Structure formats: structure tokens, C-alpha cells
Amino acid sequence: MVSKVYNFGAGPAMLPESVMKKIQQEWLDFQGMGVSIIEISHRAKEFVAVLDEAKALFRELTGLPDNYRILFAHGGARMQFSALPLNFSGRVVSKKCLYVESGNFASLAAKEAQFFCAVETIASSAASGFDRIPDVKPEQIDPAAAYLHITSNNTLYGTRWQQFPESGNVPLIADMTSELLSRQIDYNQFGVVYAGLQKNLGPSGMAMVIVREDLLGYTDEKTPTLLNYTRCDKDNSLTNTTNTFAIYVIKLVLEWLKEQGGIAAIEKRNEEKAARLYQVIDGSSFYHGVALPEHRSTMNVSFKTANEELDAKFLKEADAIGLYALKGHRNVGGIRASIYNPMPLAGVEKLAEFMEMFAQKNG
Ligand SMILES: *Cc1c(COP(=O)(O)O)cnc(C)c1O
């Protein structure tokens, strides 16, 4: 038995311990109501207050401009892959939508969109095994397109956009599932930002969608009601019975983030955490990073040893000392440390020391 496990899983991922304790403490009796948060109506004033508070906290922490709306949408990130073209491709008659292929989720987003719009993939890093963010030149962006879709952080490969593409008047849409709230972002660069909750925000199965106001109102009339962002916005995300528990957890996570000093503070800590692991990778010939250094993520650190046998040995020994869920995604192999906002520095330090020790013993 290990006394303390550090959870490096890519998602559903670890949550702050204080948030988990608060949930436990309030579980049977929410705010003196004598019932649990999951036992009250989604239209009860106590729940609506939680939802509104979550939105207000998100605005406060991110400095989200007033002309952006915050939606809580069903079905995680991948349901939004369908919702995006249904809600936004109708802005142009051609229904042309541009996609950048920077990893598996980026490919899946384009694949799903093909059912509803005219997809054009304008750049891809598939040929180099998604070890980088592909270059996008302004002249590749058709100014008549409905939107340009990117995946800001590629969870499997551990790459991220250091600088977002200039898309002019074409709204930029970003899947930020594996990095929302991990770094400061100027939301004015984006038309839409969305994220499944289970990496930096809370439980799985829902997504947050941030939409610039003027992009609402173009939803295709055949869109299923629960994928209709225009309707979702009008209904304060309460068109049907939403996942009240998930929204309650988001609120607690946002409160925790505020206590940590906000996004600037967490970004600094995230950079330190990632730097510690990359330092070990770069400092030895034993480990090989999956991503090119100038494209590296601070959230997902993917690397390999010389061969699969050593990878397996690494994972087994790491697990035995409480370094949990470090196995790389099946498409990539190797090892992946997901170090989202809640991962403490101590967890990263323990992993870094284990990596150094393992390299010494087996190199
Ligand atoms: C995890 C992930 C997804 C998938 O999210 P689901 O909620 O399972 O649909 C999509 N995009 C990115 C970038 C992810 O990291």
C-alpha cells in the first residue's frame, strides 16, 4: 500500500484535494437545506445561484470581455464537434469551415463536422507524427469561411499553440479541453472557446462553451434542441435537466483557483512544473520527448525510453511508488504525465526524481 498517490491521468483527471473534501463535507446537506446538491431541482434558486456564481467567477478569473456568453453544454468536448458546425457554419452560404489537424482530437473534430458543413483541412502535422503545431500562414485562411478550428493543446502528443493564428475576420474556434484556465488568454482573439470539463474543470460528460455574442443566432434549424447554443444561451444553460453536480464542482474548482492567486499564479506554477520534467528529459539521452521543444505543452508531457520493454518497466515501478496513470495514450505509446492545474509541485518533484533514478539504473 502506498500512502499517497499522485494521479497523472489525462482525464478524468485529479481534482484539488480541498475541492474533494468540500464536496464530501456538503454532500448530505447542501447549505443547510437538509438535502444534497444532486437532490434539488436544476431550477431551484439555490442551484441557479451556484450556476450564476460559476459564470461570475469564470469572468472574474479570466477577464472575459462582456460580449462573450458562457454556456454549459452536454456531452463533453466531442459532442461540441457536432454542435460547432450546426451552430456556426450557417454564417456563410458555402458552409465552408477550416480545420487545422494537430492531433487525434483535431482530426476527430473535422471528421464529425463533415456531416454538417464543407470541411477544409488547411494544415496538418500528421506526417511528422504530430510532434509539432503545423504552420498556418494568413493566406491559407479563406476570408469567406465560417470559422477556423484549432485544438489549442494536443493532449496525446503534448504540443500546444504558443501563439494563436491570426484569422482576421474569420472567427477562431479553439478546443481548449486540456488547458482551459491553465494560462492567461486574450479571449478577444477567439470567436468560440470550448472545453470538456474532465481535465482542468471537474467531472466528465459536460463542456463549457464561451461564445462571442454576435456569433449566436445562426443555428441550423434542424439542430437538435440540446445542441442549439442560441437556445442554450437564452435558457441560461437550463433548457433541460442539466448535470447539476458537474456545475457545482466547476464552481468549487473556480473558487479554489481564485484562492491559488488566479490564472497568472497558476500559469507560473504550471510552467515551473513542466520545466522540471522537460529538464530531466533534455538532461539525459535516456528519455525522448514526443513533442519538439518549441511546441511543448505545459499540461501533458509525453516521452519515451529506448524501447517498449523499458517503458513498461518504468510504468510498473512508478505505479508501485504511487505515481499513478502515467501510461501514454494507445496511439502514441510511451509515458505521459498530465500535470493539470491541481497537480501539486510535490507530485511533479516526486516523478522527476523517480525519472532520474530510473535513468541511472537502467541507462
Ligand atoms: C479529452 C479531449 C477531448 C475529448 O473530450 P470528451 O469530453 O471525452 O469528448 C477533446 N478534445 C481534447 C483536446 C481533449 O483533450
Ligand as a Chemical Component Dictionary entry (heavy atoms), coordinates in Angstrom:
data_LIG
# 
_chem_comp.id                   LIG 
_chem_comp.type                 NON-POLYMER 
_chem_comp.pdbx_formal_charge   0 
_chem_comp.three_letter_code    LIG 
# 
loop_
_chem_comp_atom.comp_id 
_chem_comp_atom.atom_id 
_chem_comp_atom.alt_atom_id 
_chem_comp_atom.type_symbol 
_chem_comp_atom.charge 
_chem_comp_atom.model_Cartn_x 
_chem_comp_atom.model_Cartn_y 
_chem_comp_atom.model_Cartn_z 
_chem_comp_atom.pdbx_ordinal 
LIG C1 C1 C 0 -10.040 14.872 -23.827 1  
LIG C2 C2 C 0 -10.211 15.712 -25.024 2  
LIG C3 C3 C 0 -11.364 15.645 -25.823 3  
LIG C4 C4 C 0 -12.457 14.628 -25.583 4  
LIG O1 O1 O 0 -13.308 15.059 -24.588 5  
LIG P1 P1 P 0 -14.665 14.257 -24.300 6  
LIG O2 O2 O 0 -15.244 15.064 -23.189 7  
LIG O3 O3 O 0 -14.288 12.863 -23.938 8  
LIG O4 O4 O 0 -15.494 14.306 -25.516 9  
LIG C5 C5 C 0 -11.463 16.512 -26.891 10 
LIG N1 N1 N 0 -10.508 17.401 -27.170 11 
LIG C6 C6 C 0 -9.374  17.479 -26.435 12 
LIG C7 C7 C 0 -8.333  18.477 -26.794 13 
LIG C8 C8 C 0 -9.200  16.641 -25.348 14 
LIG O5 O5 O 0 -8.079  16.706 -24.622 15 
# 
loop_
_chem_comp_bond.comp_id 
_chem_comp_bond.atom_id_1 
_chem_comp_bond.atom_id_2 
_chem_comp_bond.value_order 
_chem_comp_bond.pdbx_ordinal 
LIG C1 C2 SING 1  
LIG C2 C3 SING 2  
LIG C2 C8 DOUB 3  
LIG C3 C4 SING 4  
LIG C3 C5 DOUB 5  
LIG C4 O1 SING 6  
LIG O1 P1 SING 7  
LIG P1 O2 DOUB 8  
LIG P1 O3 SING 9  
LIG P1 O4 SING 10 
LIG C5 N1 SING 11 
LIG N1 C6 DOUB 12 
LIG C6 C7 SING 13 
LIG C6 C8 SING 14 
LIG C8 O5 SING 15 
# 
